[in-house]
Structures are given as C-alpha cells and as structure tokens.
Amino acid sequence: MHPPLLRPHPSCHEEVKMLMACHEENPYGKFFGACNDLKLALDSCFVLEKEEKRRKNLAKARRFDAGFQKELELRRKELEQEQQQAGR
C-alpha cells in the first residue's frame, strides 16, 4: 500500500506518473502484475522520501529541543536569583 498518489511527491513525481500511465494502459493487466516493476520503483522512492523527511524532522526537533533547554535554564537561573533576593 502506498500513500495517495494525487498529493504532491516532488522527489517521486516521475515514478508516480509512470505508474498511473501503466494503470491507464493496462486496466486489467495491473491486477496481474503488469505494473509491478513500476510499483516497486515507486515504493523504493517513497522509502527514500520518507527517510529524508524523517531526517529533516529529527534535525528540526533537536534544534527546538536545544532552544527549549536554553530557555528552561534561563528561567531556572532567574528564579534562583529571585529566591536569593527574596531570602535576604
């Protein structure tokens, strides 16, 4: 099973077009493996596309987490200073 082909897949655009064309040219043959090679190529492309997306999301999450940790540390220091000033 693959994701919907009508939504944009920039890196797999050619594979999607070829598979859809094969399905149009072989309305019954597609059920008997006429387009299997194209389907395998499309699946491989989707795997690569997903890996790239996963890599980008991980990098984005790590950047966010680093910024969040800095913010927490700043707030922690501010609270400590306020508590020290209030305790004097």
URKA-V556882 format. One line per field, one symbol per residue. ss: DSSP state (H for helix, E for strand, C for the rest). burial: I if it has 16 or more other C-alpha atoms within 10 Angstrom, else O. A space follows every 10 residues. Layout:
BEGIN
ss: ???
burial: ???
END
This chain:
BEGIN
ss: CCCCCCCCCH HHHHHHHHHH HHHHHCCCHH HHCCCHHHHH HHHHHHHHHH HHHHHHHHHH HHHHHHHHHH HHHHHHHHHH HHHHHHHC
burial: OOOOOOOOIO OIOOIIOIII OIIOOOOOOO OOOIIOOIIO IIIOIIOOIO OOOOOOOOOO OOOOOOOOOO OOOOOOOOOO OOOOOOOO
END
